[in-house]
Amino acid sequence: MSMTMHCDIVSAEESIFEGRIEMLIAAGSLGDLGIGPGHAPLLTALIPGPVRLVKECGEGEVFYVTGGFCEVQREGVT
């Protein structure tokens, strides 16, 4: 069984994705981010572009954001 973490992708209006993931890849304001289980706590701005998820089943999914923030805590990533 692979290691996973909880992920929430939200907008001001609604929850867009909620589930367990193996990896998140996004474009941060200072460069690309790869976030997996056990990542150090982090808060960074996101720039417009894709947010790629590798779900716990190994399946990939892509969401596009116009900006926002990425917060990594022990419980998961938002």
N, C-alpha and C positions, 0 to 999 in steps of 0.2 A: 504494500500500500504506500502511495506517495504522500509526502508531506503537503498539507494544504493550509490555507488561511482564509478567513472570512473577508469578503469584499462587498462594499456598497458603492454604487455609482448613483449619485443623486443630482437632481436639478432643483431649482427653487420651487418648482411646481410638483414634482413627483419622484418616486424611486424608479430608476431605470434598470438597475441590475442589483440583485442580492444573491449571494451564493458563495460556495467554496471554490477557491482557485489555487493553482500551483504557482502561477507567475503573472505579474502585471508589467507591461512595458508601455511607457508614456514619455512624451516630450516635455521635460521640465524647462523652466526659464534659464537654467544654467547647463542644460544638456539632457541627453536621454537617460531615463531611469529604468532599471530592471529591479523589481521588488518581488522577493520570494519570502516564504515562511522564515521567521527568525530575523528579518531585516531590522536594523536599528531604527528607533523612533525618528521620524522625519516630518517636516512640514515644508512644502515647496509650492511655488506657483507653477501652473501648467500653461503652456502656450497652445494655440490652436493646432489640432492635428489628431491622429488616431491614438486611441488607448487600446492596446491589445491585451486580451486575457487568454491564459491557458487554464481552462476549467479542470476540475478534479478528474474528470473522465478523459483528459488529454485533448479534448476538442477545443479549438480556438474560436474566439469571438472578437469582433472589432467594433468599437464605438468611436464616434468622432465628437470632439469637444471644441468649443470656441474659446476655451480658457478655463480658469478655475484654480482649485487647489487640490493637492494630494497630501493626505495625512496618514502616516503609518504609526500605529500603536501596537502594543503587545497583542491586542484582541484582533487586529486585522488592518485593512487599508480602506480608506474612504476617499 
